[in-house]
């Protein structure tokens, strides 16, 4: 039965188009020590996609780096105000993170988000420019994009 399933999967057009390549990393990397859930979270924006009937074009992906739990929020616009609204929901549901890790996009590096972080005692850290692999939520984005494409096929 295993051979039948493996053969079927190898011939599946959708699987071939959406599978993720499993390349090995170039070298050793150190890891962040995280002591409890929702103390360190990573966030990123996926999109823009073609607008839905409700006007949503972006997805904000927030991941707790301790539990690997992911929260996704559909957004009409990718700006500081909308991201802060989603972060308020995460804070009310789980807990206030001590560290927020994002990329250097203008949707994250702005006065609105900086004010929100200061009010809530969150340290906002950005990954090095041109090195998105430093933000672990990028891997989640790849998986989500694969799932969305496979679902829509």
N, C-alpha and C positions, 0 to 999 in steps of 0.2 A: 504494500500500500504506500509506503514511503516513496518508493521509486515512481509510482504513478503520480503522486502529488508533486514531487520534484519535477517530473517531466512536464506536467500541466503548467506549473508556475513558470518554468523556463520558456514556455511557448506563449505565455499570456502577454499580450500587447500592452495592456495598462500597466502591468508590473514592470515590464522593460522600460517604459517611459518614465515611471515614477520612482523606481528604486533608488536608494541612496548609496553612493559609492563608499566603500569602507577603507579608505586610505589610512595608512599608519602615520602617526605624528613624526615629525623630524627629530625630535629630541626630548629629553626629560624636562618636565615643567613642574614647578612647585604648585601646591594647592593651598587654597584658603582654608583655615580652620574655623569652622562655624559651630558654635556651641549649642544653639537651640533654634527651634523653628521660628520663622518670620523675623529673624534679626538681620539677615542679609538677603536682599531681593535684587533680581536683575530684571530690567525692562527693555523692551524694544518695540518698534512700530513695524508692522507688515503692511505693505501697500505703497502707492494707491492701487486699488483694484477697481474694476468697473463698478459704478455705483449700484447698490441694491435698490429695490423698489422703495425702501424707507430712506434712502439717501446715504447709507453707510458705505464708506470707501476704504477705511483703514481698520486694522486690528491692532490693539495694544496688547502685548503679551507680557505678563508679569510672572516671574518664577521665583518661588522660595528656594534658595540654594541648599537648605538643610534637608528638606523633605522632597524636593524636586516637584512640588505641587505647582500647577500652572493655572493662572486665571487669565481669561481672554475677554477683552471688551471691544465691541464694535463701535467705531467712532466715525462721525461725519467729517470731522476735520482733525488733523494731527497738530494740535497746538498745546501750549502749556496749560491753558484753562481746562481743556477736555481731559488731559492726562491727570491733572490734579483732582478732578471729579472722580476719576476711576481709582486713584490712589486713596481718596477719602473712603471709598467703598471698601477697599482692601483693608485699610486701617480699622474701620468699624467692624469688619467681619473677623479679622484675625488678630492683628496686633500692629503696633507702630514699629517699623523696621529701624534698626540703627544705621544701616548702610543701604543706599540705593545705587546700583551699578547700571549705567546706561552708556550709550555711544555719545558721540559729540554732536549729534544732530541738533538743529535749532529748536526742534520740538521738545528737547530735554534741557538744553543749555539756554535758559531764558530767565528773566526776572520772576515770572509767575511761579515757576517750579522752585527756584531758589528760595523765594519767600515761603512757600509751602513747606519746604524742607527745614528751613530755619524755625518756623512756628512749631513744628512737630519734633524737633531735635534729631532730624535725619541728616546723616552725612551723605552728600551726593558726590559720587566718584564716577569719572568717565574712563572708558578704556582708551588705550593709545590709538591715535588716529591711524587709519588704514590697516588696522589689525582687528577685525570684528570677531575673530576666534577667541579673543580674551573675554568676551561677554558670552557666558554659557547659554544664555537664552537664544543665541543664534542657532544652536543645534535644535532647540525646540521649534524654532521658526521653520527650519528645513523639514522637520517631521510634519508639522502642521500643513505646510504648503503641499507636501506629497499627499497627505490625506485629503486635502481639499481638491486637488487635481484628480485623484483617483475617484473621489465621490462624485465629481461633476461629469466624469466620462460616461 
